[in-house]
Amino acid sequence: MLVQQILKSKASDAVATVAPDTTVAEAARQLSEKRIGALVVSQDGKRALGILSERDIVREIGRRGTECLTEKVSEMMTADPVTCHRDEVADLVLGRMTEGRFRHIPVVDGEEMVGLISIGDVVKARLSELSMEKDALEGMIMGH
């Protein structure tokens, strides 16, 4: 399965972004409001400068206390995030995400973001693919 197929299966292709000078508190509010796990940090909504996840925020609150909520997103984000392309095989992208211990990856075409997939999106697509394969094999065994 290709990344493009996962993007097409998502309810929305919109990528939730936040400007680098946004406060961490505002970013946390947006994560909560949108019920998502990460925001792509972008000045123009097209180029991914970084990613800020729930985990990043919780880790810093645990380490430094709530004072970090007044900082800018650019100070806490993971800069220069790993990206992937639409024509990449999803299993390879899943391997990179697992090795790098991150759960979200921007999908780019050149330098421009065209989507965002999560490890959950990849797993869901893979489970769907396995279910279809199982049904096809059962059909062959039963002679359908």
C-alpha positions as CSV (number, residue, x, y, z in Angstrom):
1,M,0.0,0.0,0.0
2,L,1.2,3.5,-0.9
3,V,1.1,6.6,1.3
4,Q,-1.2,8.1,-1.3
5,Q,-3.8,5.5,-0.6
6,I,-3.7,6.2,3.1
7,L,-4.2,10.0,2.4
8,K,-7.2,9.2,0.2
9,S,-8.8,7.1,3.0
10,K,-8.6,9.9,5.5
11,A,-11.7,11.9,6.3
12,S,-9.9,15.2,5.6
13,D,-6.7,16.0,3.8
14,A,-6.3,19.3,5.8
15,V,-3.1,19.5,7.9
16,A,-3.5,21.3,11.2
17,T,-0.7,23.9,11.4
18,V,0.5,26.5,13.8
19,A,2.8,29.5,13.3
20,P,6.2,29.3,15.0
21,D,5.6,32.3,17.2
22,T,2.4,30.8,18.7
23,T,2.6,30.1,22.4
24,V,2.8,26.5,23.6
25,A,-0.4,27.1,25.7
26,E,-2.3,28.1,22.5
27,A,-0.9,25.1,20.6
28,A,-2.1,22.8,23.5
29,R,-5.5,24.4,23.3
30,Q,-5.7,23.7,19.6
31,L,-4.6,20.1,20.1
32,S,-7.3,19.6,22.7
33,E,-10.0,21.4,20.7
34,K,-9.2,19.5,17.5
35,R,-8.7,16.2,19.3
36,I,-5.4,15.5,17.5
37,G,-1.9,14.5,18.7
38,A,0.3,16.9,16.8
39,L,0.5,20.2,15.0
40,V,2.8,20.9,12.1
41,V,4.7,24.1,12.7
42,S,4.6,26.2,9.5
43,Q,4.9,29.9,8.6
44,D,2.9,29.6,5.4
45,G,0.9,26.4,5.9
46,K,2.8,24.7,3.1
47,R,6.3,24.1,4.4
48,A,6.9,22.0,7.5
49,L,9.4,23.7,9.8
50,G,8.7,21.4,12.7
51,I,6.2,19.3,14.6
52,L,4.9,19.8,18.1
53,S,3.1,16.9,19.7
54,E,1.2,16.3,22.9
55,R,4.2,14.2,24.1
56,D,6.6,17.1,23.6
57,I,4.4,19.4,25.7
58,V,3.9,16.9,28.5
59,R,7.6,16.0,28.6
60,E,8.6,19.6,29.0
61,I,5.9,20.4,31.6
62,G,7.2,17.4,33.6
63,R,10.8,18.5,33.3
64,R,10.4,22.3,33.7
65,G,6.9,23.0,35.0
66,T,4.1,25.0,33.5
67,E,6.3,28.0,32.8
68,C,7.2,26.4,29.4
69,L,3.6,27.0,28.3
70,T,4.4,30.7,27.7
71,E,7.2,29.8,25.3
72,K,6.9,29.9,21.6
73,V,6.2,26.7,19.7
74,S,9.5,27.2,17.8
75,E,11.4,26.7,21.0
76,M,9.8,23.4,21.8
77,M,9.1,21.8,18.4
78,T,11.0,19.1,16.8
79,A,12.7,21.0,13.9
80,D,13.2,19.7,10.4
81,P,10.8,16.7,10.7
82,V,11.3,13.5,8.8
83,T,8.9,13.6,5.8
84,C,7.7,11.1,3.2
85,H,6.3,11.2,-0.3
86,R,2.9,10.0,-1.7
87,D,4.5,7.3,-3.8
88,E,6.4,5.6,-0.8
89,V,5.4,2.2,0.5
90,A,3.5,2.6,3.7
91,D,5.3,-0.3,5.4
92,L,8.7,1.4,4.9
93,V,7.3,4.7,6.3
94,L,5.9,2.7,9.3
95,G,9.4,1.3,9.8
96,R,10.9,4.8,9.9
97,M,8.3,6.0,12.3
98,T,8.9,3.1,14.6
99,E,12.7,3.4,14.5
100,G,12.6,7.2,15.0
101,R,9.9,6.8,17.8
102,F,7.6,9.4,16.3
103,R,3.9,9.1,15.5
104,H,3.3,11.7,12.8
105,I,4.9,12.3,9.5
106,P,4.2,15.1,6.9
107,V,3.7,14.0,3.4
108,V,5.4,16.3,0.9
109,D,5.6,17.0,-2.8
110,G,8.9,18.7,-3.2
111,E,9.0,21.2,-0.3
112,E,5.2,21.6,-0.1
113,M,3.1,19.6,2.4
114,V,0.2,17.7,0.9
115,G,-0.9,15.8,4.0
116,L,0.0,14.3,7.3
117,I,-0.3,10.7,8.3
118,S,-0.1,9.2,11.8
119,I,1.1,5.8,12.8
120,G,-2.5,5.0,13.6
121,D,-3.5,5.8,10.0
122,V,-0.8,3.4,8.7
123,V,-1.9,0.6,11.1
124,K,-5.5,1.1,10.2
125,A,-4.8,0.9,6.5
126,R,-2.6,-2.2,7.0
127,L,-5.4,-3.9,9.0
128,S,-7.9,-3.2,6.3
129,E,-5.5,-4.6,3.7
130,L,-5.0,-7.8,5.8
131,S,-8.7,-8.2,6.2
132,M,-9.2,-7.9,2.4
133,E,-6.4,-10.5,1.8
134,K,-8.0,-12.8,4.4
135,D,-11.4,-12.5,2.6
136,A,-9.8,-13.2,-0.7
137,L,-8.0,-16.3,0.6
138,E,-11.1,-17.6,2.2
139,G,-13.0,-17.1,-1.1
140,M,-10.4,-19.1,-3.0
141,I,-10.4,-21.9,-0.4
142,M,-14.2,-22.1,-0.5
143,G,-14.2,-22.0,-4.3
144,H,-15.9,-18.6,-4.7
